[in-house]
């Protein structure tokens, strides 16, 4: 690959399919995987109360 060429993103915000893909046993053996943590902020949920 040309090192001077601009790299394009491989994932976009909200690409759940990409993030939820499991690493293959071969990828795990090689250490070629990333642990992904999903964080969801539910503002205004059942436990939320406005300040008085």
Backbone as a ProteinNet text record, in pm:
[ID]
protein_1_A
[PRIMARY]
XXXXXXXXXXXXXXXXXXXXXXXXXXXXXXXXXXXXXXXXXXXXXXXXXXXX
[TERTIARY]
84.4	0	88.2	49.2	122.9	109.5	222.1	218.8	177.3	192.5	155.8	7.9	-60	-200.7	-284.3	-384.4	-470.8	-555.1	-559.5	-637.5	-782.5	-871.7	-1014.9	-1061.3	-1159.7	-1212.3	-1275.4	-1265.4	-1323.5	-1457.6	-1492.7	-1619.6	-1674.7	-1805.9	-1873.1	-1948.2	-1975.3	-2054.4	-2184.7	-2216.3	-2338.6	-2324.5	-2204.1	-2182.4	-2176.8	-2292.1	-2297	-2249.2	-2278.2	-2237.7	-2085.6	-2016.1	-1869.9	-1818.1	-1877.1	-1830.1	-1867.4	-1976.6	-2022.7	-1962.1	-1881.7	-1819.6	-1721	-1731	-1641.8	-1509.9	-1402.6	-1271.8	-1267.8	-1201	-1186.2	-1079.8	-1079.8	-975.6	-834.2	-817.6	-686.5	-647.4	-742.1	-713.9	-679.9	-751.5	-724	-584.9	-550.5	-418.9	-306.6	-327.5	-228	-233.2	-336.8	-352	-409.2	-473.5	-526.2	-675.7	-705.2	-843.4	-844.8	-960.5	-977.2	-1102	-1091.5	-1208.2	-1290.9	-1418.5	-1506.4	-1607	-1619	-1715.7	-1816	-1943.7	-2048.2	-2105.2	-2110.7	-2164.1	-2289.5	-2394.1	-2519.1	-2561.8	-2583.1	-2624.2	-2773	-2853.4	-2997.2	-3042	-3023.4	-3063.3	-3215.2	-3272.4	-3417.1	-3486.9	-3411.3	-3468.9	-3552.6	-3600	-3690.3	-3631.2	-3500.3	-3441.6	-3401.1	-3419.2	-3378.4	-3488.8	-3451.1	-3546.5	-3483.8	-3559.4	-3502.6	-3472.6	-3370.4	-3336.4	-3444.2	-3475.7	-3579.5	-3518.4
-118.6	0	123.9	222.4	347.8	421	441.7	503.6	650.4	716.7	857.1	876.5	768.6	775.8	791.6	881	903.6	779	736.1	618.5	659.3	579.9	603.6	532.4	590.3	523.4	389.8	293.9	162.7	145.4	238.2	230.7	371.4	378.8	506.3	500.3	614.7	613.3	537.1	449.8	371.9	243.1	207.9	83.8	-33.2	-71.6	-177	-311.3	-342.3	-470.4	-484.8	-378	-379.1	-402.1	-333.4	-343.3	-476.2	-537.5	-660.4	-785.8	-769.7	-885.2	-951	-1081.8	-1157.4	-1187.3	-1185.3	-1221.5	-1372.7	-1413.2	-1556.4	-1613	-1744.3	-1804.3	-1770.5	-1764.6	-1730.6	-1586.8	-1493.2	-1353.4	-1341.7	-1415.6	-1413.3	-1468.8	-1578.1	-1639.6	-1542.3	-1464.4	-1366.3	-1237	-1220.3	-1096	-983.7	-1019.7	-920.3	-897.8	-839.4	-809.5	-692.3	-634.5	-521.7	-545.3	-526	-536.6	-409.3	-426	-312.4	-302.2	-182.7	-156.4	-54.8	-84.8	5.2	79.8	210.8	295	364	359.6	423.7	519.3	643.7	745.7	770	729.3	744.6	864	980.8	1103.1	1113.3	1137.5	1150.2	1017.1	915.6	783.8	781.4	664.7	652.8	703.8	696.3	740.2	888.3	954.1	1092.7	1185.1	1283.9	1383.3	1520.7	1616.3	1750.9	1815.4	1898.3	1969.8	2073	2084.7	2182.6	2306.6
0	0	0	-73.3	-80.4	52.9	122	254.8	250.6	138	126.9	93.8	61.3	26.2	153.2	146.5	262.3	287.9	414.1	449.7	473.7	420	438.1	565.3	635.6	755.3	718.8	809	783.8	855.4	943	1014.8	1031.9	1038.9	1060.9	1193.2	1254.2	1378.1	1356.2	1448.1	1437.9	1358.8	1316.9	1241.9	1339.3	1391.6	1492.8	1439.8	1314.1	1258.5	1264.1	1234.8	1235.6	1377.4	1474.4	1612.6	1678.5	1634.2	1695.9	1633.1	1529.4	1463.9	1560	1572	1660.9	1589.4	1666	1611.1	1589.2	1483.9	1457.3	1552	1573.8	1659	1609.1	1476.6	1420	1456.1	1448.4	1483.9	1632	1715.7	1860.1	1887.5	1821.9	1839.8	1803.6	1696.6	1652.4	1732.9	1817.1	1893.3	1809.1	1697.3	1605.4	1632.6	1747.9	1783.7	1881.3	1898.5	1990.1	2073.5	2203.1	2289.7	2271.3	2243.1	2218.9	2332.1	2387.7	2493.7	2439.9	2454	2407.4	2527.2	2517.1	2622.9	2571.3	2649.9	2610.6	2721.2	2685.9	2781	2760.2	2857.3	2845.9	2928.9	2874.8	2942.4	2940.5	3054.8	3062.1	3081.2	3126.4	3149.8	3277	3318	3433.8	3564.1	3583.3	3710.1	3705.3	3593.2	3579.4	3627.6	3710	3756.6	3737.3	3687.6	3670.5	3805	3806.2	3929	3959.9	4086.8	4125.6	4184.2
[MASK]
++++++++++++++++++++++++++++++++++++++++++++++++++++

